[in-house]
Amino acid sequence: MNENRPMKTLLKAFPLIHGVMAALFAGAALMLIAIAARLGWSAFAGEFGRGDAQQIIEAVGLLAAAVVALQISQTITEEEVVRSAHVSGPTRVRRFLSRFLVVIVVALAIEGLVATFRAHEDPAQLFPAAALVVSVGVLLIGWGWFVRLNRYAEELEPEAMQEAKREDRKLK
């Protein structure tokens, strides 16, 4: 019986570690928001020229990164701290990855838009901007394929879906 005690202690530490990680992601998001606000304010106080527009575009990119960090923080908190869910069943995997990929796809799409605006200043940046937009499309296709295949696995384990729904009640 004592041989399991170190493992149980270690397992109890994981929610605490996840909580610290979530707090660090949230802190990074707040810093990015502050920097974006400062850039935006600087552009607003400027002469409304091209340089100011570039600062606003940079601020939008920083805000996109802040959204990603904040969503990752929320996902970690909800999945690992509040629910203490173990990402093992197909339903849980799909839900966890879907939450993460929504944020990544949106952030990359915004970054692609920002990169496209930058390419107006430097045409050499058009190829990297296009590659970023194409990568968003590839991610969406891959994600859709994963969700479709995962649905078949969920049908084989309906109890996993019921368990995930019960865990959702912890957040209400």
N, C-alpha and C positions, 0 to 999 in steps of 0.2 A: 504494500500500500504506500509506503514512503517513497518507492522508486518513481511514482507518478507525480509527486509533489513538485519537483523542479519544472516539469513540463506544464503542469497546471498554473504555476506561478508565471511562467513565460507567456502562456496563452492569455492570462489576465492582463499582462502588460501591453499587449497589442492594441487594445482600444485607447490606452493612454498615449502610446506612440502615434497612433493615427490621429488622435486629437491634437497633438503637438504639430504634426504635419499639416493638418487642416488650418490651424491657427497661423502657421507660417505662410501658407498659400493666401489666406485672407489678408495677412499683413502686407504681402507682396502686392496684392490687388489694390489695397488702399494707397500704397506708395505710387503705383502706376497711375492711379486716378489723380493723385495730387500732382504728379509731374505733368499729366495731360492737361489738368486744369491750369497749371502755371503756363504751359505752352499756349493754350487757348487764350488765356488772359493777355499774354504778351502779344499775340497776333491781333487781338481785339484792340489793344492800345496802340498798335502800329498804324501804318498808313494804308492798309487794305490793299497791299501790292501782292505780287507773285510770291515773294518770300513769306508773307503772312499766310497766304493760302497754303504754302508748303508746311508751315507750322501747324495749321489746323489739320492737314492731312496726317502729319506725324502724330498729333494728339489723338486722332481717330484710331490710328494703329495701336497706340498705347492703351486706349480704352478697350480695344478688342482683346489685347493681351490681358487686361485686367478682368474682363468678363471670363476669359478662360480660367485664370487663376481662382476667381471667386466661385465659379461653377465646380471646379475640381475640389475646392474646399468644402462646398456644400455636399457634393457627392460622397466624399470621404466621410464627412460627419454623419450623413444619413445612413450610408451603407455599413460603415465599419464601427461607428461609435454608438449611434442610437439603436440601430437594428442589430448590431453585432452579427451581420449576415456573413455567411461564408459563400464566396462566389464559386459554387461548384456545380449546381444544376443548370440546365440549359436556360430556364427562365431567368434566373438570377444573372447569368452571364450576358444574356441578350439585353436585359434592362441596364446593367452596369455599363456595358460597352456603348449602348445607344445613348445614354446620358452623356458619356464622355465624347462620343463622336459628334453629337449635335453641336457641342461647344467648339470642337476642333474645326469642323466643317465651316461653321459660321465665321470663326476667327480667321481661317485661311482665306475664305471668300472676301472678307473685308481687307485682309492684307493684300490679296490679289488686286483689289480695286485701288488701294493705296499705291501699290507698285505700278499700276497702269498710269495713275496720275503722275508719278515720278518719271515715268518713261516719256512724258511730254517734254520734260527738261533735258533728258538724256536718252535718245533713241536706242542706245546700246542696252538699256535696261528693259526693252520691250520683250526680249526673249525670256528673261527670268520671270517677268510678270505673267507672260502667257503660260509658262511652265507651272506657275503657282495656280493659275486658274484651271489648267488641265488636271493638276493633281487633286483639286477639289472634286472635279468630275469623276476621277478614278476612285477617290475615297467614297463618293456617293454610290457608285456602282458596286464596289466591294461590300459596302455596308448593306445595301439592299439585298445582295446575294446572300450574305451572312444571315440576315433576318429571315429570308425565305427558307434557307436550309435549317435554321434553328427552329422554325415553326414546326417542322416535321418532328424534330427531337422533343419539343414540348408536348406534342400530341401523344408521344409514347410515355410521358411522365406527367399526367394531369395533376398528380398530388403536389408536384413542385410548384405549379402555378397557384394552387390553393395556399400553399405555405407562404409564397411570396405575398399574396394578398393579405394573409393574416399579419405578416410583418409590416405591411403598409399601415396597419391600424396604429402602430407605435408612433407614427408621425402626425396623427390627427389629434 
